[in-house]
């Protein structure tokens, strides 16, 4: 089996997303989604700048061409500002599990945009892998969602705006990922992430100014527990997670990369079992097996 750099990078991204989803959901419930978004991006920029200074001798990617700056900045605005803003908002309205269920639309959306913008095509075996993976994820999240409804932890009727927020988040993230690949080409993935983060910070600064949220940002900066959660999320999110996702799309099709990166709900299962002692049902186990089988198809063909 040949070395699948893109697929392995996408798998590492999924691990990062597992950590960052739990950290940012908790932080957003404490201080709000908008403050979390801009603070974690500033934290990520500092981490990326230090890393780039040590690795490349420059804190800011001054060697990037205008082409890279334009398309990567656009992808940062679409992915971080539009995509993440709506995704984080959906976390607080309908919860992370249902939001992540809707986010399983990211792989097919990415594949579709990749086809029209980049001319990427997927073999039948890869489309089968995408279908299996998404089906397994959906089974796991559906089970947990129904279980939470029965226990009264979430209402029977979910707010429509929360579902719309999640759909907009999925569209934003899928489009941002494809634009990243289009603008990055062979450029360094970590420096490309820096450009995206800088654009994201500028975008959120405008959003916060327009909606007069600076007071909420100031309050968030005084919440030590939320700040630690944001730092954890920034490390595994925009710093390691986003950078590895760009490495993934550099070496494989965006549809394949986004499918593998979407298995975070599956990876959460062993975390909840071994750390929190929560039981895993046979339906969740079956969903995990189906998803793993789907992901395996990307590695062996």
N, C-alpha and C positions, 0 to 999 in steps of 0.2 A: 504493500500500500504506500503510495507516494505521500510525502509530507504535505499536509493540507494546512498551510499557514493561515489562510483566511478563515477556514472552518474552526481551527483551534483558537484563533483570536476571538471569533464570535462566541465560542463556548466560554472563554474567560470573561468576555463582556457580560454574558448571562449571569455569571457568578457575581460580578460587580453590581449588576442591576438588582440582584436579590438583596444585597446589603443596603444599597442606596434607597430602594423602594420602602423598606421598613423604616429606615432612618428619617427620610423626608416626610413620610406620612405622619410619623409621630411628631416631628418638628412643626409641620404645617398645622396640625391640630392645636399646638400650643401657642403659636405666634402668627399663624396665617400663611397662606401660600405665596403671596407676593413678596413679603420680606424674605422668606426662605429662598425664593428663586434668585434674588439679586445678591444676597449675602453668600450663598453657596457658590455663585459664579465668581465673586470677588476672591473668595478663598481659593477656588480652583485656579484662578489666574495667578495668584501668588505662588501656588504649588508648581504650576507649569513654568512660570518664569524662573524660579529657582532651579528646577530640573533642567530647563533649556540652557541656563547659564553654565551649569556644571557640565552638561553633555555637549553643547554646541558653542559655548563661549559668547552667547548673546541672549539677553533676557527677553527681547522682543524679536519676532521673526522678520527682520529687516531684509533678508535675502529672498523673501517671497515676491513673485511677480505681481503686477497689477491684476492680471487674470485670476491668480489665486486669491488675492485679497477680495476681489469683487464677489466671486461665486461662493467662497467660504464664508464671507460676511453675510451674504444673502441666506446661506444655509443656516447660519447661526441665528439670524432673526426668525426664520421660519421654524427651525427646530427647537431652539431654546425658548424664544419669546412666545411664539404662537403655540407650538406643540406642548412644551412643558408647562406653560401658564395654564392652559386648559386642562392638561392632565392632572396637575397638582390640585386645581380647583375641583376636579371631579373626585379626587381622593376624599376631600372634605365633605362632599355632597352625597356620594353614593358608596364610598368606601373603596379601598384599594383592590379588593377581589373582583368586584363587578367592573371596575375601571380597567383592570388588567385583562378581563375577559373580552371587553370591547377592543382593547389594544391588540388582540390577536389578529385584528384586521390589518395591522402594519405590514406583515410579510406579503400578502397578496397585493396591497396597495403599492408597496415598494417594487415588487416584481413588475407590476403594470407600468409604473412611471419609468422604471429602468428600461423596459422594453421600448417605450416611445422616445425617451430622452437619450439613452445610451445604446440602444439597439441590442440589449441583453436578451437572450432567450434561454429558457430552462428546458432540459430534457424531461421526458415523461417520468423517469425515475425520480427526478428532483421534485417535480410537481406532486408526485405520490408522497414523497417524504414530507413536503410542506403540508399536505392534507392530513397525513397521520399525526404529525407534530401538533398542529393546531387542534385536531380532534381530541387528542390526549389532554392538552391544556384546558380545553373547553370542558371536558368531563370533570376534571379536578375542580375547576372554579365553580361550575354549576352545582356540584355536590356541596361544596362549602357554602355557596350562596343560599341554597335551599335549607341547609342545616341552620344557618344563621337566622333565616326567616322563621323557621319552626321554633327556635329558641327565643324569638322576640328581640334579637340583637339588632335587627334592621327592620324597617317597616315593610309591609306587604307591597304597598304602592311606592315605587321609587320616583323621585323627582325627574321629570323629563329633561330639565336643564342639565342635570348631572350626566345623563346619557349623551346629550348633545355635546357637553364639554369633553367627554371622553372620546367621542367620534372626531371632534376637531383636533384633539390631542394626537390621535392616531394618524390623521391626515398630515398634521404638521410634522410629526416625527418621521414619517415615511418620506415626505417630500424633502425634508432637511437632510436625510441620510443620502438620498440620491444626488442632491445638489452638492453635498460634500465630496462624493466620489467624482462628480463632474469637475469640480473646482480644484480638487487636490492633485489629480494626476499622479505623478511620482514624487510629489513633495512630502517632506517629513510629516508623519501623522500627528506627533505631539505639537509641532509648531502650527499645523493646520488647525488643531483643536484650540490653540491659543487665539487664532484669528476668529474662530467661531465664538469663543467665550467673550472676547473683546466686543464683538458685535452684539452679543447677548446682553452684556452689561449696559451698553449704550441704549439698546432697545428697552430694557426694563427701567432704566433711569427716566426715559420719556414716559413710560406707562405710570410709574410712581408719581411723577410730577403732575401729569394730567389728572390722575385720580386722587391726588393729595394724600399719598400713603406714607409720607416720610415719618410721620409720627409713629406709625406701626413698625417701620424699620428701626427707629430709635428704641422702641420698647423691646423689640426682638433682640437687640444687641445687649440688653440688660438681663436676658434670660440665659443663664449659664448652661443649663441642661440642654436647651434648644440649640445653643451655639455648638456644644460638643457633638450633638446629633448632626448638625449641618456640616461640621468639619469632617465627620465620618462619611457623610453622604457625598461631600465634595471630593474627598479622596477617591472613593470608589465609583463616583459618578463622572463629573466632567473631566477629572484628571486621568484616572486609569480606565474607567469604563468607556468614555467617549473616544479617547485616543485608541484604545484597542478595537473599538467598533470601526474606526477609520482604517486601521490596519486590515481589518477583516474585509471591508469593501474594496480595498486596494488589490486583494488577492483572490477574491471570488465574487460571484454575482450578488447584487444587493438583495435579491429575493432569498437566496440561500443564507446569506449572513443574517438578515433580519429574522428569518425563521428560527435559526439556532439561538439568536439573542433573545427570542421571546419566551424561552423555557423557564424564566425565573419562577413562575408559580409552581413548577415541578421541583425546582431546587429548594424552594421554601419548605417542602414537606419534611426532608430529613432534619432541617433546622428546627422546625417546630416539634419534631419527635424527640430528638436527642437533647435539645436545650430546654424546651418548655414542657416536655413530657406529654404532648398531645398525641392521641392515637391517630393512626392513619387507617382509613377504611379500605375495604377491598376495591371500591370504586376509584378511590384516589390512587391506590397502588396500580390498578389496571390502567388508569389514565397516564400514570408515569411510565409504565412499560410501553404503551402505545407511542408516547412522545419520544422516548429514547429510541425506539425502533425507527421512527421517522427520521430523527437526527442521524442515526447510524447510516442511513442510505446516502447522506451527503458525504460521508467519509470513505465509503467503500466503492462508490461509483464516480 
